[in-house]
Amino acid sequence: MKQSELKNMVILKNLPSNIVEEAIIILKANKKIKKLEKVEKIKNKEENSVEHKQKDYILKEAEMLVTNYISNFEEKKKSKKVEQLKNNVKYKRLKNYASITTLALLIESIILLIK
């Protein structure tokens, strides 16, 4: 089977739900978008026009799980960036401290050799 014939799929397992055990998400092919639209606007229009039914409960929970999963994934990315910035600052401070102490040690050793 060729790689190009496969669909882009994501499988979510071990979800925190009593109803949904596993979610399979099939991604659309890459297409050029002429106009960007927010999904929230379309979603709000559909919610106002369609009554909530009991069957929609399962679908809503699945949507909620997927959005929570994606938001957690994005939060982890943001927290990794913040940690990386903090680590870079710590690295620079440690590097400066090491260079200063090395310089001080060299100066003291030269002074001791001269005496």
C-alpha positions, 0 to 999 in steps of 0.5 A: 500500500502506498503512503500517498493512498493512506488517509491522515488519521489520529486515534485517541485512546484512554479518554476520560469519558464514560461513553466514548472509549476510543475516537478516530479522527480522519483529517481532510486533505490539504486544500487552499482556503479562500476565506477563513471562517471560525468554527464557533460561529457556524456551531452557534448558528446550528445550535440555535436552529436545531433542538438538542436531542438525546442522540446528540448527547453522544456526539456532543460528548465526543466533540467535547473530548476532542476539543479538550484533547486538542486544547491540552495538546496546545497548552503543553506546547505553550508550557514547553516554550515557556520552560525552554525560555526559562532554561535558556535564561538559567543557562546564560546565568550559569555560563556567566557565573562560570566565566566570572569564577574562572576569571577570578581563579586565574587572577588569584593564581597569578597573584600567588605565583608572583608573590 
